[in-house]
Amino acid sequence: MKEDVFYGKGMAYVKRDYPDIFKAVVELNDAAYTGKVLDYRTQKLIALGITAAASDDRAMKKQMMSAMKEFDISRDEIVDVLRVVLLTSGNPPFTKAMKILYDITE
């Protein structure tokens, strides 16, 4: 279910040249996404909201695409997450995320 691609582009160098650091990042990812109390689908929606609030274009797009592919999460479900982003982080991250969402769904 979880994909192994969960990191930025620079991690390819870390994986190649510093496998000990890469291993620690993989283990941290596994520890964070346990599904013990909140299922992985819910955790994915939280991650999507965090990347949107941070206005990280690349991460938002990857989170949205991954959520839709892995869990068949709908555009309306993502918009519900983005409503919280609007409330907590303001209009600029919200509108940026909405543009990305519509770019990938239309």
Secondary structure, DSSP 8 states (H G I E B T S, - for coil): ---S--S-TTHHHHHHH-HHHHHHHHHHHHHH---SSS-HHHHHHHHHHHHHHTT-HHHHHHHHHHHHHHH---HHHHHHHHHHHHHHH-HHHHHHHHHHHHHHH-
